[in-house]
Amino acid sequence: MRLPLVAAIALTALAAGGAIGWQSHVPKLSALLYATNRLIVVQVHLDEAPPDYILVEGDSQAELQSTGQRVCGLELVNAGINGASAAIYADLLDRVTIPTRPRAAVLTIGTNDLFTKGDPRSAGSIARFEQSLARIVGKLRGVTDRVVVTAVPPIGRRAGAKLDAEAVGVYSARIRGFCERGGCTYADPFADLRDGDGGYAVAGALRDDLHIAGYRRVMRALEPALCPASAP
């Protein structure tokens, strides 16, 4: 087992800046403690994973998926980390090991890359996101033959004060293009939650301005991509 070093996590947590769930609502020391403890939990679950399972990766949209559900008849192992941007998650993924190969892995990332203060639609921001995405997918490709990357979920209209709603579609398109070039499968389990193409969610789709009201339906929508052989 390879658990995270406190010093390394400290640098990672501080680099997160305004990450939702970390710096926006809690002191930096609490963010560090959360990341450290969460990675311990993730590693324990990975060490005890069954021979055949689905690995869930990404930010809070991944972490909020219940491991009590079954996808394709398989157990979920949740490695999501609340508040992680793509770059942060790529770094954190270096600090865990995956001893048992999953049937498939699904990654949801990007919401924490959309803060307006970071100019998310600039060429530099998009390039950095794609570089981090490539790092994550490359690591996942080393442990499973099927990697599914989702579109970026829509946001609530009040979140538009801090997040760039238009960047939701821009980043989703970049993810799709990246997967079409090889290495992963693109899926949008949030399609029916979107209010047009502007990046916002339809009324009632979210439990707050960021998080989906029902996560089980998201995983059900992903089943054809995660296990196409068993899809109806």
MILUMBA-98168 format. One record per atom (N, C-alpha, C): residue in three letters; atom name; x, y, z. Coordinates in Angstrom, 1 decimal, padded with zeros to 4 digits, always signed. Each point is the difference from the previous one (the first is absolute). Layout:
aa	at	c1	c2	c3
ala	CA	X	Y	Z
...
//
This chain:
aa	at	c1	c2	c3
met	N	+000.8	-001.2	+000.0
met	CA	-000.8	+001.2	+000.0
met	C	+000.9	+001.2	+000.0
arg	N	-000.4	+001.0	-000.8
arg	CA	+000.8	+001.3	-000.1
arg	C	-000.9	+001.1	+000.4
leu	N	+000.0	+000.5	+001.2
leu	CA	-000.9	+001.1	+000.5
leu	C	+000.7	+001.3	-000.3
pro	N	-000.8	+001.1	+000.0
pro	CA	+000.5	+001.3	-000.4
pro	C	+000.9	+000.6	+001.2
leu	N	+001.0	+000.7	-000.5
leu	CA	+000.8	+000.8	+001.0
leu	C	-000.6	+001.3	+000.3
val	N	+000.0	+000.4	+001.3
val	CA	-000.7	+001.2	+000.4
val	C	+000.5	+001.2	-000.7
ala	N	+001.3	+000.1	-000.1
ala	CA	+000.6	+001.2	-000.7
ala	C	-000.5	+000.1	-001.4
ala	N	+000.0	-001.2	-000.7
ala	CA	-000.4	+000.1	-001.4
ala	C	-001.5	+000.4	-000.1
ile	N	-000.8	-000.6	+000.8
ile	CA	-001.4	+000.4	+000.0
ile	C	-000.2	+001.5	+000.4
ala	N	+000.8	+000.5	+000.9
ala	CA	-000.1	+001.4	+000.3
ala	C	+000.2	+000.9	-001.2
leu	N	+001.0	-000.3	-000.8
leu	CA	+000.2	+000.7	-001.2
leu	C	-001.1	-000.1	-001.0
thr	N	-000.6	-001.2	-000.1
thr	CA	-001.1	-000.3	-000.9
thr	C	-001.2	+000.8	+000.4
ala	N	-000.3	-000.1	+001.3
ala	CA	-001.2	+000.7	+000.5
ala	C	+000.1	+001.5	-000.1
leu	N	+001.1	+000.5	+000.2
leu	CA	+000.2	+001.5	-000.1
leu	C	-000.1	+000.4	-001.4
ala	N	+000.5	-000.8	-000.9
ala	CA	-000.1	+000.3	-001.5
ala	C	-001.4	+000.0	-000.5
ala	N	-000.9	-000.6	+000.7
ala	CA	-001.4	-000.1	-000.4
ala	C	-000.7	+001.3	-000.1
gly	N	+000.5	+001.0	+000.7
gly	CA	-000.5	+001.3	+000.0
gly	C	-001.5	+000.0	+000.4
gly	N	-000.9	+000.4	-000.9
gly	CA	-001.4	+000.1	+000.4
gly	C	-000.8	-001.3	-000.2
ala	N	+000.6	-001.1	+000.0
ala	CA	-000.7	-001.2	-000.3
ala	C	-001.3	-000.2	+000.9
ile	N	-001.1	-000.3	-000.7
ile	CA	-001.3	-000.2	+000.7
ile	C	+000.2	-001.1	+001.0
gly	N	-000.5	+000.2	+001.2
gly	CA	+000.0	-001.1	+001.0
gly	C	+001.3	+000.1	+000.8
trp	N	+001.0	+000.7	-000.4
trp	CA	+001.2	+000.1	+000.7
trp	C	+000.1	+001.5	+000.5
gln	N	+000.6	+000.8	-000.9
gln	CA	+000.4	+001.3	+000.4
gln	C	-001.2	+001.0	+000.1
ser	N	-001.1	-000.3	-000.7
ser	CA	-001.1	+001.0	+000.0
ser	C	-000.7	+000.0	+001.4
his	N	+000.1	-001.2	+000.7
his	CA	-000.9	-000.1	+001.2
his	C	+000.8	-000.4	+001.2
val	N	+001.3	-000.4	-000.1
val	CA	+000.7	-000.4	+001.2
val	C	+001.4	+000.6	+000.0
pro	N	+000.6	+000.1	+001.2
pro	CA	+001.4	+000.5	+000.1
pro	C	+000.9	-001.0	-000.7
lys	N	+001.2	+000.5	-000.4
lys	CA	+001.0	-000.8	-000.7
lys	C	+000.4	-001.2	+000.8
leu	N	+000.1	+000.1	+001.3
leu	CA	+000.4	-001.1	+000.8
leu	C	-001.0	-001.1	+000.0
ser	N	-001.3	+000.3	+000.0
ser	CA	-001.1	-000.9	-000.2
ser	C	+000.1	-000.7	-001.3
ala	N	+000.3	+000.8	-001.1
ala	CA	+000.1	-000.6	-001.3
ala	C	+001.1	-001.0	-000.1
leu	N	+001.1	+000.3	+000.6
leu	CA	+001.1	-001.0	+000.1
leu	C	-000.4	-001.2	+000.7
leu	N	-000.6	+000.1	+001.2
leu	CA	-000.5	-001.1	+000.8
leu	C	-000.9	-000.9	-000.8
tyr	N	-001.0	+000.7	-000.7
tyr	CA	-001.0	-000.8	-000.8
tyr	C	+000.7	-000.8	-001.1
ala	N	+000.9	+000.7	-000.8
ala	CA	+000.7	-000.7	-001.1
ala	C	+000.8	-001.2	+000.6
thr	N	+000.7	+000.2	+001.1
thr	CA	+000.8	-001.1	+000.5
thr	C	-000.9	-001.1	+000.5
asn	N	-001.0	+000.2	+000.7
asn	CA	-000.9	-001.0	+000.5
asn	C	-000.8	-000.7	-001.2
arg	N	-000.4	+000.8	-000.9
arg	CA	-000.7	-000.6	-001.2
arg	C	+000.9	-001.0	-000.7
leu	N	+001.2	+000.4	-000.3
leu	CA	+000.9	-000.9	-000.7
leu	C	+000.3	-001.3	+000.8
ile	N	+000.0	+000.1	+001.3
ile	CA	+000.1	-001.3	+000.8
ile	C	-001.2	-000.9	-000.3
val	N	-001.2	+000.6	+000.1
val	CA	-001.2	-000.7	-000.3
val	C	+000.1	-000.7	-001.4
val	N	+000.3	+000.8	-001.0
val	CA	+000.1	-000.5	-001.4
val	C	+000.9	-001.1	-000.1
gln	N	+001.2	+000.1	+000.7
gln	CA	+001.0	-001.1	-000.1
gln	C	-000.5	-001.3	+000.6
val	N	-000.7	+000.2	+001.2
val	CA	-000.5	-001.2	+000.7
val	C	-001.0	-000.7	-001.0
his	N	-000.9	+000.7	-000.6
his	CA	-001.0	-000.5	-000.9
his	C	+000.6	-000.7	-001.2
leu	N	+001.0	+000.6	-000.5
leu	CA	+000.7	-000.6	-001.2
leu	C	+000.7	-001.3	+000.4
asp	N	+000.6	+000.0	+001.2
asp	CA	+000.7	-001.2	+000.5
asp	C	-000.9	-001.1	+000.2
glu	N	-001.3	+000.3	+000.3
glu	CA	-001.0	-001.1	+000.3
glu	C	-001.0	-000.1	-001.1
ala	N	+000.3	+000.5	-001.2
ala	CA	-000.9	-000.2	-001.1
ala	C	-000.2	-001.4	-000.4
pro	N	-001.2	-000.4	-000.5
pro	CA	-000.2	-001.4	-000.4
pro	C	+000.7	-000.2	-001.4
pro	N	+000.0	-001.2	-000.4
pro	CA	+000.7	-000.3	-001.3
pro	C	-000.6	+000.7	-001.2
asp	N	-001.3	+000.4	+000.0
asp	CA	-000.6	+000.6	-001.1
asp	C	-000.9	+001.1	+000.5
tyr	N	+000.3	+001.3	-000.4
tyr	CA	-000.7	+001.1	+000.6
tyr	C	+000.1	+001.2	-001.0
ile	N	-000.8	+001.1	+000.3
ile	CA	+000.1	+001.2	-000.8
ile	C	+000.6	+001.1	+000.9
leu	N	+001.0	+000.6	-000.5
leu	CA	+000.8	+001.1	+000.7
leu	C	-000.6	+001.4	-000.3
val	N	-000.4	+000.7	+001.0
val	CA	-000.5	+001.4	-000.2
val	C	+001.0	+001.0	+000.4
glu	N	+000.4	+000.9	-000.9
glu	CA	+001.1	+001.0	+000.2
glu	C	-000.5	+001.4	-000.3
gly	N	+000.6	+001.0	+000.6
gly	CA	-000.3	+001.4	-000.2
gly	C	-000.2	+000.8	+001.2
asp	N	-000.8	+001.0	-000.2
asp	CA	-000.2	+001.0	+001.1
asp	C	-001.3	-000.3	+000.8
ser	N	-000.6	+000.9	+000.6
ser	CA	-001.2	-000.3	+000.8
ser	C	-001.1	-000.7	-000.7
gln	N	-000.1	+000.3	-001.3
gln	CA	-001.1	-000.7	-000.8
gln	C	+000.3	-001.5	+000.0
ala	N	+001.2	-000.4	+000.1
ala	CA	+000.4	-001.4	+000.1
ala	C	-000.2	-000.5	+001.5
glu	N	+000.6	+000.8	+000.9
glu	CA	+000.0	-000.5	+001.4
glu	C	-001.5	-000.2	+000.6
leu	N	-000.9	+000.8	-000.6
leu	CA	-001.4	-000.1	+000.5
leu	C	-000.7	-001.2	-000.5
gln	N	+000.6	-000.8	-000.9
gln	CA	-000.7	-001.2	-000.5
gln	C	+000.1	-001.1	+001.2
ser	N	-001.2	-000.6	+000.2
ser	CA	-000.1	-000.9	+001.1
ser	C	+000.6	-001.4	-000.4
thr	N	+000.8	-000.5	+000.9
thr	CA	+000.6	-001.4	-000.3
thr	C	-001.0	-001.1	+000.3
gly	N	-001.2	+000.4	+000.5
gly	CA	-001.0	-001.0	+000.3
gly	C	-000.7	-000.5	-001.3
gln	N	+000.1	+000.8	-001.1
gln	CA	-000.6	-000.4	-001.2
gln	C	+000.9	-000.9	-000.8
arg	N	-000.6	-000.7	-001.0
arg	CA	+000.7	-000.9	-000.9
arg	C	-000.2	+000.5	-001.4
val	N	+001.1	+000.0	-000.7
val	CA	+000.1	+000.4	-001.4
val	C	+000.4	-001.2	-000.8
cys	N	-000.8	-000.4	-001.0
cys	CA	+000.3	-001.2	-000.8
cys	C	+000.1	-001.2	+000.9
gly	N	-000.7	+000.1	+001.1
gly	CA	+000.1	-001.1	+001.0
gly	C	+001.3	-000.1	+000.8
leu	N	+000.8	+001.1	-000.1
leu	CA	+001.3	+000.0	+000.7
leu	C	+000.0	+001.0	+001.1
glu	N	+000.9	-000.2	+001.0
glu	CA	+000.2	+000.9	+001.1
glu	C	+000.7	+001.2	-000.5
leu	N	-000.3	+001.2	+000.6
leu	CA	+000.8	+001.2	-000.2
leu	C	+001.0	+000.2	+001.0
val	N	+001.2	+000.4	-000.4
val	CA	+001.0	+000.5	+000.9
val	C	+000.2	+001.5	-000.3
asn	N	-000.2	+000.8	+001.0
asn	CA	+000.0	+001.4	-000.2
asn	C	+001.3	+000.7	+000.3
ala	N	+000.6	+000.6	-001.0
ala	CA	+001.3	+000.7	+000.3
ala	C	-000.2	+001.5	-000.3
gly	N	-001.2	+000.5	+000.0
gly	CA	-000.2	+001.4	-000.2
gly	C	+000.5	+000.9	+001.2
ile	N	+000.4	+001.2	-000.3
ile	CA	+000.6	+000.9	+001.0
ile	C	-000.7	+001.4	-000.1
asn	N	-000.8	+000.3	+000.9
asn	CA	-000.7	+001.3	+000.0
asn	C	+001.0	+001.2	-000.2
gly	N	-000.4	+000.9	-001.0
gly	CA	+000.8	+001.2	-000.1
gly	C	+001.1	-000.1	-001.0
ala	N	+000.3	-001.1	-000.6
ala	CA	+001.2	-000.2	-000.8
ala	C	-000.2	+000.6	-001.4
ser	N	+000.9	+000.8	-000.5
ser	CA	+000.1	+000.4	-001.4
ser	C	+000.7	-001.2	-000.7
ala	N	+000.1	+000.1	-001.3
ala	CA	+000.6	-001.0	-000.8
ala	C	+001.5	-000.2	+000.4
ala	N	+000.7	+001.2	+000.2
ala	CA	+001.4	-000.1	+000.4
ala	C	+000.2	-000.5	+001.4
ile	N	-000.9	+000.4	+000.9
ile	CA	+000.1	-000.6	+001.3
ile	C	-000.3	-001.5	+000.1
tyr	N	-001.0	-000.4	-000.8
tyr	CA	-000.3	-001.4	+000.0
tyr	C	+001.1	-000.8	-000.6
ala	N	+000.6	+000.5	-001.0
ala	CA	+001.2	-000.7	-000.7
ala	C	+001.1	-000.2	+001.0
asp	N	+000.3	+001.0	+000.9
asp	CA	+001.0	-000.1	+001.0
asp	C	-000.4	-001.0	+001.1
leu	N	-001.3	+000.1	+000.4
leu	CA	-000.4	-000.9	+001.1
leu	C	+000.0	-001.5	-000.5
leu	N	-000.3	-000.2	-001.2
leu	CA	-000.1	-001.4	-000.5
leu	C	+001.4	-000.6	+000.0
asp	N	+001.1	+000.8	+000.0
asp	CA	+001.3	-000.5	+000.1
asp	C	+000.3	-000.7	+001.4
arg	N	-000.9	+000.4	+000.9
arg	CA	+000.3	-000.4	+001.4
arg	C	-000.8	-001.2	+000.5
val	N	-000.7	-000.7	-000.9
val	CA	-000.6	-001.2	+000.3
val	C	+000.4	-001.1	-001.0
thr	N	-000.2	-001.2	+000.4
thr	CA	+000.2	-001.2	-000.9
thr	C	-001.3	-000.7	-000.2
ile	N	-000.1	-000.6	-001.1
ile	CA	-001.2	-000.8	-000.4
ile	C	+000.4	-001.4	-000.2
pro	N	+000.1	-000.9	+001.0
pro	CA	+000.5	-001.3	-000.1
pro	C	-000.9	-001.0	-000.8
thr	N	-001.3	+000.3	-000.1
thr	CA	-000.9	-000.9	-000.7
thr	C	-000.6	+000.7	-001.2
arg	N	+000.1	-000.5	-001.2
arg	CA	-000.5	+000.6	-001.2
arg	C	-001.5	+000.1	+000.0
pro	N	-000.6	+001.2	-000.1
pro	CA	-001.4	+000.1	-000.2
pro	C	-000.5	-000.4	-001.3
arg	N	-001.3	-000.4	-000.1
arg	CA	-000.6	-000.3	-001.4
arg	C	+000.1	+001.3	-000.8
ala	N	-000.3	+001.1	+000.6
ala	CA	+000.0	+001.3	-000.6
ala	C	+000.2	+001.1	+001.0
ala	N	+000.4	+001.2	-000.5
ala	CA	+000.1	+001.2	+000.9
ala	C	-000.8	+001.1	-000.7
val	N	-000.7	+000.8	+000.9
val	CA	-000.7	+001.2	-000.5
val	C	+000.5	+001.2	+000.7
leu	N	+000.3	+001.0	-000.8
leu	CA	+000.6	+001.3	+000.5
leu	C	-000.9	+001.1	-000.2
thr	N	-000.4	+000.8	+001.0
thr	CA	-000.7	+001.3	-000.1
thr	C	+000.9	+001.1	+000.6
ile	N	+000.4	+000.9	-000.8
ile	CA	+000.9	+001.1	+000.4
ile	C	-000.3	+001.2	-000.8
gly	N	+000.4	+001.2	+000.5
gly	CA	-000.1	+001.2	-000.8
gly	C	-000.7	+001.1	+000.7
thr	N	-001.0	-000.3	+000.9
thr	CA	-000.7	+001.1	+000.7
thr	C	+000.9	+001.0	+000.7
asn	N	+001.0	-000.5	+000.7
asn	CA	+000.9	+000.8	+000.8
asn	C	+001.1	+000.7	-000.9
asp	N	-000.1	-000.2	-001.3
asp	CA	+000.9	+000.7	-000.9
asp	C	-000.8	+001.2	-000.6
leu	N	-001.2	+000.3	+000.3
leu	CA	-000.8	+001.0	-000.6
leu	C	-000.2	+001.3	+000.7
phe	N	+000.8	+000.2	+001.0
phe	CA	-000.1	+001.3	+000.7
phe	C	+000.4	+001.2	-000.9
thr	N	-000.9	+001.0	+000.0
thr	CA	+000.2	+001.1	-000.9
thr	C	+001.4	+000.7	+000.3
lys	N	+000.4	+000.0	+001.2
lys	CA	+001.3	+000.7	+000.3
lys	C	+001.2	-000.6	-000.7
gly	N	-000.2	-001.3	-000.4
gly	CA	+001.1	-000.7	-000.7
gly	C	-000.1	+000.1	-001.5
asp	N	-001.0	+000.8	-000.5
asp	CA	-000.2	+000.2	-001.4
asp	C	+000.0	-001.4	-000.7
pro	N	-001.0	-000.8	+000.3
pro	CA	+000.0	-001.4	-000.5
pro	C	-000.1	-000.2	-001.5
arg	N	-000.5	+001.0	-000.7
arg	CA	-000.1	-000.2	-001.5
arg	C	+001.2	+000.5	-000.7
ser	N	+001.0	+000.5	+000.7
ser	CA	+001.3	+000.4	-000.7
ser	C	+000.7	-001.2	-000.5
ala	N	+000.8	+000.2	-001.0
ala	CA	+000.7	-001.1	-000.7
ala	C	+000.9	-000.7	+001.0
gly	N	+000.7	+000.8	+000.9
gly	CA	+000.9	-000.6	+001.0
gly	C	-000.8	-000.9	+001.0
ser	N	-001.1	+000.5	+000.5
ser	CA	-000.8	-000.8	+000.9
ser	C	-000.5	-001.3	-000.6
ile	N	-000.5	+000.1	-001.2
ile	CA	-000.5	-001.2	-000.7
ile	C	+001.2	-001.0	-000.2
ala	N	+001.1	+000.5	-000.4
ala	CA	+001.2	-000.9	-000.3
ala	C	+000.4	-000.7	+001.3
arg	N	+000.0	+000.7	+001.1
arg	CA	+000.4	-000.6	+001.3
arg	C	-001.0	-001.0	+000.4
phe	N	-001.3	+000.2	-000.2
phe	CA	-001.0	-001.0	+000.3
phe	C	+000.2	-001.2	-000.8
glu	N	+000.3	+000.1	-001.3
glu	CA	+000.1	-001.2	-000.8
glu	C	+001.3	-000.7	+000.4
gln	N	+001.0	+000.7	+000.4
gln	CA	+001.3	-000.7	+000.4
gln	C	-000.3	-000.8	+001.3
ser	N	-000.8	+000.5	+000.9
ser	CA	-000.3	-000.7	+001.2
ser	C	-000.9	-001.2	-000.3
leu	N	-001.0	+000.2	-000.9
leu	CA	-000.9	-001.0	-000.4
leu	C	+000.8	-001.2	-000.6
ala	N	+001.0	+000.3	-000.8
ala	CA	+000.8	-001.0	-000.6
ala	C	+000.8	-000.8	+001.0
arg	N	+000.5	+000.7	+001.0
arg	CA	+000.7	-000.7	+001.1
arg	C	-000.9	-000.9	+000.7
ile	N	-001.2	+000.4	+000.4
ile	CA	-000.9	-000.9	+000.7
ile	C	-000.4	-001.2	-000.8
val	N	-000.4	+000.3	-001.3
val	CA	-000.4	-001.1	-000.9
val	C	+001.1	-001.0	-000.2
gly	N	+001.2	+000.6	-000.2
gly	CA	+001.2	-000.9	-000.1
gly	C	+000.2	-001.0	+001.1
lys	N	-000.2	+000.6	+001.2
lys	CA	+000.1	-000.9	+001.2
lys	C	-001.1	-001.0	+000.1
leu	N	-001.2	+000.4	-000.3
leu	CA	-001.1	-001.0	+000.0
leu	C	+000.2	-001.0	-001.1
arg	N	+000.5	+000.3	-001.1
arg	CA	+000.2	-000.9	-001.1
arg	C	+001.0	-001.1	+000.4
gly	N	+000.8	+000.3	+001.0
gly	CA	+001.0	-000.9	+000.5
gly	C	-000.6	-001.1	+000.9
val	N	-001.2	+000.2	+000.4
val	CA	-000.6	-000.9	+001.0
val	C	-001.3	-000.6	-000.5
thr	N	-000.6	+000.5	-001.2
thr	CA	-001.2	-000.6	-000.5
thr	C	-000.1	+000.2	-001.5
asp	N	-000.7	-000.8	-000.7
asp	CA	-000.1	+000.1	-001.4
asp	C	-001.1	+000.9	-000.5
arg	N	-000.9	+000.4	+001.0
arg	CA	-001.1	+000.9	-000.4
arg	C	-000.1	+001.2	+000.9
val	N	+000.3	+001.2	-000.5
val	CA	-000.1	+001.2	+000.7
val	C	-001.1	+000.9	-000.6
val	N	-000.9	+000.4	+000.8
val	CA	-001.1	+000.8	-000.5
val	C	+000.1	+001.4	+000.7
val	N	+000.0	+001.1	-000.8
val	CA	+000.1	+001.3	+000.6
val	C	-001.3	+000.7	-000.3
thr	N	-000.6	+000.6	+001.0
thr	CA	-001.3	+000.7	-000.2
thr	C	+000.2	+001.4	-000.4
ala	N	-001.1	+000.6	-000.6
ala	CA	-000.1	+001.4	-000.2
ala	C	+000.0	+000.7	+001.4
val	N	+000.3	+001.3	+000.0
val	CA	-000.1	+000.8	+001.2
val	C	-001.4	+000.2	+000.3
pro	N	-000.5	-000.2	+001.3
pro	CA	-001.4	+000.2	+000.3
pro	C	-000.4	+001.4	-000.1
pro	N	-001.3	+000.3	-000.2
pro	CA	-000.4	+001.4	+000.0
pro	C	+000.0	+000.6	+001.4
ile	N	-000.1	+001.3	+000.1
ile	CA	+000.1	+000.7	+001.3
ile	C	-001.3	+000.8	+000.2
gly	N	-000.3	+000.4	+001.2
gly	CA	-001.1	+000.8	+000.3
gly	C	+000.2	+001.4	-000.3
arg	N	-001.0	+000.8	-000.3
arg	CA	+000.2	+001.4	-000.4
arg	C	+000.6	+000.9	+001.0
arg	N	-000.2	-000.3	+001.3
arg	CA	+000.7	+000.8	+001.0
arg	C	+001.5	-000.3	+000.0
ala	N	+000.4	-001.1	-000.4
ala	CA	+001.5	-000.3	-000.1
ala	C	+000.6	+000.7	-001.1
gly	N	-000.8	+000.6	-000.9
gly	CA	+000.6	+000.7	-001.1
gly	C	+000.8	+001.3	+000.4
ala	N	-000.2	+000.4	+001.2
ala	CA	+000.8	+001.2	+000.5
ala	C	+001.4	-000.4	+000.2
lys	N	+000.3	-001.3	+000.2
lys	CA	+001.4	-000.4	+000.3
lys	C	+000.6	-000.9	-001.1
leu	N	-000.9	-000.8	-000.6
leu	CA	+000.4	-000.9	-001.0
leu	C	-000.5	+000.5	-001.4
asp	N	+000.8	-000.4	-001.0
asp	CA	-000.3	+000.4	-001.4
asp	C	-000.9	-001.0	-000.6
ala	N	-001.3	+000.3	-000.1
ala	CA	-001.0	-001.0	-000.5
ala	C	+000.3	-000.4	-001.4
glu	N	+000.5	+000.9	-000.9
glu	CA	+000.3	-000.3	-001.4
glu	C	+001.1	-000.9	-000.1
ala	N	+000.9	-000.1	+001.0
ala	CA	+001.1	-000.9	+000.0
ala	C	-000.4	-001.4	+000.2
val	N	-001.2	-000.2	+000.5
val	CA	-000.5	-001.4	+000.2
val	C	+000.0	-000.7	-001.3
gly	N	-000.6	+000.6	-001.0
gly	CA	-000.1	-000.6	-001.4
gly	C	+001.4	+000.0	-000.6
val	N	+000.8	+001.0	+000.2
val	CA	+001.4	+000.0	-000.6
val	C	+000.8	-001.2	+000.5
tyr	N	+000.0	-000.2	+001.3
tyr	CA	+000.8	-001.0	+000.6
tyr	C	-000.6	-001.4	-000.4
ser	N	-001.3	-000.1	+000.0
ser	CA	-000.6	-001.3	-000.4
ser	C	+000.4	-000.3	-001.4
ala	N	+000.0	+000.9	-000.9
ala	CA	+000.4	-000.2	-001.4
ala	C	+001.5	-000.4	-000.1
arg	N	+000.8	+000.6	+000.8
arg	CA	+001.4	-000.4	+000.1
arg	C	+000.2	-001.4	+000.4
ile	N	-000.8	-000.4	+001.0
ile	CA	+000.1	-001.4	+000.5
ile	C	-000.4	-000.9	-001.1
arg	N	-001.1	+000.3	-000.6
arg	CA	-000.5	-000.9	-001.1
arg	C	+001.1	-000.1	-001.1
gly	N	+000.5	+001.1	-000.4
gly	CA	+001.1	-000.1	-001.0
gly	C	+001.2	-000.8	+000.4
phe	N	+000.4	+000.2	+001.3
phe	CA	+001.1	-000.8	+000.5
phe	C	-000.3	-001.5	-000.1
cys	N	-001.2	-000.4	+000.4
cys	CA	-000.3	-001.4	+000.0
cys	C	-000.1	-000.5	-001.4
glu	N	-000.5	+000.8	-000.9
glu	CA	-000.1	-000.5	-001.4
glu	C	+001.3	-000.2	-000.7
arg	N	+001.0	+000.7	+000.5
arg	CA	+001.4	-000.3	-000.5
arg	C	+000.6	-001.2	+000.6
gly	N	-000.7	-000.7	+000.9
gly	CA	+000.5	-001.3	+000.5
gly	C	+000.3	+000.0	+001.5
gly	N	-000.2	-001.1	+000.6
gly	CA	+000.4	-000.2	+001.4
gly	C	-001.2	+000.0	+001.0
cys	N	-001.2	+000.5	-000.4
cys	CA	-001.1	+000.0	+000.9
cys	C	-001.3	+000.2	-000.8
thr	N	-001.1	-000.3	+000.7
thr	CA	-001.3	+000.2	-000.5
thr	C	-000.7	+001.1	+000.6
tyr	N	-000.6	+000.9	-000.8
tyr	CA	-000.7	+001.2	+000.5
tyr	C	-001.5	-000.4	+000.2
ala	N	-000.6	+000.5	+001.1
ala	CA	-001.4	-000.2	+000.3
ala	C	-000.6	+001.3	+000.7
asp	N	-001.2	+000.3	-000.3
asp	CA	-000.7	+001.1	+000.7
asp	C	-001.2	-000.5	+000.7
pro	N	+000.2	-000.4	+001.3
pro	CA	-001.2	-000.5	+000.7
pro	C	-000.8	+001.2	+000.6
phe	N	+000.4	+001.2	-000.3
phe	CA	-000.7	+001.2	+000.5
phe	C	-000.8	+000.7	-001.1
ala	N	-000.1	-000.7	-001.2
ala	CA	-000.6	+000.7	-001.1
ala	C	-001.4	+000.5	+000.3
asp	N	-000.8	-000.8	+000.6
asp	CA	-001.4	+000.4	+000.3
asp	C	-000.2	+001.0	+001.2
leu	N	+001.2	+000.3	+000.6
leu	CA	-000.1	+001.0	+001.1
leu	C	+000.4	+001.4	-000.5
arg	N	+000.4	+000.1	-001.3
arg	CA	+000.5	+001.3	-000.5
arg	C	-001.1	+000.8	-000.5
asp	N	+000.0	+001.3	+000.3
asp	CA	-000.9	+001.0	-000.5
asp	C	+000.6	+000.6	-001.3
gly	N	-000.1	-000.6	-001.1
gly	CA	+000.6	+000.4	-001.2
gly	C	+001.5	-000.1	+000.0
asp	N	+000.7	+000.8	-000.7
asp	CA	+001.4	-000.1	-000.2
asp	C	+000.8	+001.0	+000.8
gly	N	-000.6	+000.7	+001.0
gly	CA	+000.7	+001.1	+000.7
gly	C	+000.7	-000.5	+001.2
gly	N	-000.1	-001.3	+000.4
gly	CA	+000.8	-000.4	+001.1
gly	C	-000.8	-000.1	+001.3
tyr	N	-001.2	+000.5	+000.0
tyr	CA	-000.9	+000.0	+001.2
tyr	C	-000.9	-001.3	+000.0
ala	N	-000.4	-000.3	+001.2
ala	CA	-000.9	-001.2	+000.2
ala	C	-001.4	+000.4	+000.0
val	N	-000.9	-000.9	-000.4
val	CA	-001.4	+000.2	+000.0
val	C	-000.5	+000.1	+001.5
ala	N	-001.1	+000.6	+000.3
ala	CA	-000.5	+000.1	+001.3
ala	C	-000.2	-001.4	+000.6
gly	N	+000.4	-000.1	+001.3
gly	CA	-000.2	-001.3	+000.7
gly	C	+001.1	-001.0	-000.3
ala	N	+001.0	+000.3	-000.8
ala	CA	+001.0	-001.0	-000.4
ala	C	+001.1	-000.1	+001.1
leu	N	+000.2	+001.1	+000.7
leu	CA	+001.1	+000.0	+001.0
leu	C	-000.6	+000.2	+001.4
arg	N	+000.8	-000.6	+001.0
arg	CA	-000.4	+000.2	+001.4
arg	C	+000.5	+001.3	+000.6
asp	N	+001.0	+000.5	-000.6
asp	CA	+000.5	+001.4	+000.3
asp	C	+000.4	+000.6	-001.4
asp	N	+001.0	+000.9	+000.0
asp	CA	+000.4	+000.6	-001.3
asp	C	+001.0	-000.8	-000.7
leu	N	+000.4	-001.2	+000.5
leu	CA	+001.1	-000.7	-000.6
leu	C	-000.3	-001.5	-000.1
his	N	-000.7	-000.6	+000.9
his	CA	-000.1	-001.4	+000.2
his	C	-001.3	-000.6	-000.5
ile	N	+000.0	-001.1	-000.7
ile	CA	-001.1	-000.7	-000.6
ile	C	-001.0	-000.4	+001.1
ala	N	-001.3	+000.1	-000.3
ala	CA	-001.0	-000.3	+001.0
ala	C	-000.1	-001.6	+000.2
gly	N	+000.3	-000.7	-001.1
gly	CA	+000.0	-001.5	+000.1
gly	C	+001.1	-000.6	-000.7
tyr	N	+001.0	-000.6	+000.7
tyr	CA	+001.2	-000.5	-000.6
tyr	C	-000.2	-001.4	-000.5
arg	N	-000.9	-000.8	+000.5
arg	CA	-000.2	-001.3	-000.5
arg	C	-000.5	-000.1	-001.5
arg	N	-000.8	+001.0	-000.4
arg	CA	-000.4	+000.1	-001.4
arg	C	+001.2	+000.3	-000.9
val	N	+001.0	+000.7	+000.5
val	CA	+001.2	+000.3	-000.7
val	C	+000.7	-001.3	-000.4
met	N	+000.2	-000.9	+001.0
met	CA	+000.7	-001.2	-000.2
met	C	-000.8	-000.9	-000.9
arg	N	-001.3	+000.0	+000.1
arg	CA	-000.8	-000.8	-000.9
arg	C	+000.2	+000.4	-001.4
ala	N	+000.1	+001.3	-000.2
ala	CA	+000.2	+000.5	-001.4
ala	C	+001.3	-000.3	-000.5
leu	N	+001.0	-000.3	+000.9
leu	CA	+001.3	-000.3	-000.5
leu	C	+000.2	-001.5	-000.3
glu	N	-000.9	-000.8	+000.4
glu	CA	+000.1	-001.5	-000.2
glu	C	+000.4	-000.4	-001.4
pro	N	-000.7	+000.5	-001.0
pro	CA	+000.3	-000.4	-001.4
pro	C	+001.5	+000.3	-000.4
ala	N	+000.6	+001.1	+000.6
ala	CA	+001.4	+000.3	-000.3
ala	C	+000.9	-000.9	+000.8
leu	N	-000.4	-000.2	+001.3
leu	CA	+000.9	-000.8	+000.9
leu	C	+000.1	-001.5	-000.3
cys	N	-001.2	-000.5	-000.4
cys	CA	+000.0	-001.5	-000.3
cys	C	-000.9	-000.2	-001.2
pro	N	+000.5	+000.4	-001.2
pro	CA	-000.9	-000.1	-001.2
pro	C	-000.4	-001.4	-000.3
ala	N	+000.8	-001.0	+000.4
ala	CA	-000.4	-001.4	-000.4
ala	C	-001.3	-000.5	+000.8
ser	N	-000.2	+000.6	+001.1
ser	CA	-001.2	-000.4	+000.8
ser	C	-001.1	+001.0	-000.1
ala	N	+000.2	+001.1	-000.8
ala	CA	-001.1	+001.0	-000.1
ala	C	-001.1	-000.5	-000.8
pro	N	-001.3	+000.3	+000.3
pro	CA	-001.1	-000.5	-000.8
pro	C	-000.1	+000.6	-001.4
//
